Amino acid sequence: MPARRVTAQYTRLRIRQNVAEYDDDPRMLAAEHRHAGLFVISVAAELADMHPQTLRQYDRIGLVTPRRQGGRHRRYSPHDVEQLREIQQLSQEGVSLEGIRRIIELQNEVEDLRSEVTELRSQLREAERTSANARVFAVGPHGDVVKLARGQRPQPATRELVVWRQR
């Protein structure tokens, strides 16, 4: 086997090992690391098992948009490489490039909606936590506002009205 071919195979193997280590590192699971531009086009093409010209074409038509370093050089993130692999799989299954673009667009929309739901759930938990400490008010017999502790009811001898909001 020619030395050049052995070197290319070794390089390919090292790149994949480095990416596997990167993927296994818990610090790299954060969104800012998944979208950080790390790989030049030749490495990204190698990782996605594609030709670099194919990556340039996908960039031109907007399927994958890598970050730019210095305004010119493309830098692909691990997320971009995952997307390239998915594009390749969909293409092999017979989906057109326009169909792939639409699928990716919908997947991005679903990802955005999921993150919004997560944010709203955390806001709801925070609101529930703070409402546990909220005070309850009632109207006194002379129209004045009376403070009550949570779970406390106004004295039955008076004609106080408890005002609360439904959960």
C-alpha positions in Angstrom: 0.0 0.0 0.0 1.5 3.4 -0.9 2.7 5.6 2.0 0.4 8.4 0.9 -2.7 6.2 1.3 -1.6 4.9 4.7 -1.0 8.5 5.9 -4.4 9.6 4.7 -6.1 6.6 6.5 -4.1 7.4 9.6 -5.1 11.1 9.4 -8.7 10.1 8.9 -8.6 7.8 11.9 -7.0 10.4 14.2 -9.5 13.0 13.2 -12.4 10.6 14.0 -10.8 9.7 17.3 -10.4 13.4 18.2 -14.0 14.1 17.3 -15.1 11.1 19.4 -13.2 12.4 22.4 -14.7 15.8 21.8 -18.2 14.4 21.6 -17.6 12.4 24.9 -16.4 15.4 26.8 -19.3 16.7 28.9 -18.0 20.2 28.8 -18.6 20.1 25.0 -22.3 19.3 25.2 -23.2 22.9 25.8 -24.8 24.6 22.8 -22.0 27.2 22.5 -19.5 24.4 22.0 -21.6 22.3 19.7 -21.9 25.4 17.4 -18.3 26.6 17.7 -16.5 26.5 14.3 -13.6 24.1 14.8 -13.0 22.2 11.6 -11.7 23.5 8.3 -13.5 22.4 5.2 -11.2 19.5 4.4 -11.6 18.0 7.9 -15.3 18.5 7.9 -15.6 16.9 4.5 -13.5 13.9 5.8 -15.7 13.6 8.9 -18.9 13.7 6.8 -17.5 11.4 4.1 -18.1 14.0 1.5 -16.0 15.9 -1.0 -15.1 19.5 0.0 -16.7 20.8 -3.2 -20.0 19.3 -2.0 -19.7 21.2 1.3 -19.1 24.4 -0.7 -22.2 23.7 -2.8 -24.3 23.1 0.3 -23.0 26.3 1.8 -23.9 28.2 -1.4 -27.5 26.9 -1.4 -27.9 27.4 2.3 -28.2 23.8 3.6 -25.3 24.2 6.0 -23.9 27.6 6.9 -20.5 27.3 8.6 -19.0 30.2 10.5 -16.3 32.2 8.7 -12.9 32.9 10.1 -11.3 36.1 8.8 -14.2 36.6 6.5 -13.2 33.9 4.1 -12.3 30.6 5.6 -15.2 28.2 6.5 -15.1 26.7 10.0 -17.5 23.8 10.6 -18.8 23.0 14.0 -19.6 19.5 15.3 -23.3 20.4 14.8 -22.6 21.3 11.1 -20.9 17.9 10.6 -23.9 16.1 12.1 -26.1 18.1 9.8 -23.9 17.2 6.8 -24.2 13.5 7.7 -28.0 13.8 8.0 -28.1 15.6 4.6 -26.0 12.8 3.1 -28.4 10.1 4.5 -31.5 11.9 3.3 -29.9 12.4 -0.1 -29.1 8.7 -0.4 -32.7 8.0 0.5 -33.8 10.0 -2.5 -34.9 13.3 -0.9 -34.3 16.3 -3.1 -32.1 19.1 -1.9 -35.1 21.4 -1.6 -36.8 18.7 0.5 -33.7 18.4 2.6 -33.7 22.2 3.1 -37.3 22.1 4.2 -36.7 19.2 6.6 -33.7 21.0 8.2 -35.8 24.2 8.5 -38.6 22.3 10.3 -36.1 20.5 12.6 -34.6 23.9 13.5 -38.1 25.3 14.2 -38.8 22.3 16.5 -35.5 22.8 18.3 -36.3 26.4 18.9 -39.8 25.6 20.1 -38.4 23.0 22.5 -36.0 25.4 24.0 -38.8 28.0 24.3 -41.0 25.3 26.1 -38.1 24.6 28.5 -37.7 28.3 29.2 -41.4 28.7 29.8 -41.4 25.7 32.2 -38.6 27.2 34.2 -40.4 30.5 34.4 -43.6 28.6 35.5 -41.7 26.8 38.2 -40.2 30.1 39.4 -43.6 31.7 39.5 -45.1 28.8 41.4 -42.2 29.0 43.9 -42.6 32.7 44.5 -46.4 32.4 44.7 -46.0 29.9 47.6 -44.7 32.9 49.7 -47.4 35.2 48.4 -49.9 36.8 50.9 -53.6 36.4 50.8 -55.8 39.4 51.2 -59.5 39.6 52.3 -61.9 42.5 52.5 -62.7 43.5 56.1 -66.2 44.4 57.4 -65.6 48.1 56.7 -64.2 47.6 53.2 -60.6 47.6 54.4 -58.0 45.1 53.2 -57.0 42.4 55.7 -53.9 40.3 55.4 -54.3 36.6 55.9 -51.7 33.8 56.1 -51.8 31.2 53.4 -54.5 28.6 54.4 -56.0 30.9 57.0 -59.7 31.9 56.6 -61.4 35.0 57.8 -63.3 34.9 61.1 -66.8 33.4 60.5 -68.4 36.0 62.8 -67.4 38.8 60.4 -68.6 39.2 56.9 -65.2 39.3 55.3 -64.8 38.1 51.8 -61.7 36.3 50.7 -60.3 37.2 47.4 -58.0 34.8 45.7 -56.9 33.9 42.2 -57.4 30.5 40.7 -54.3 28.5 40.0 
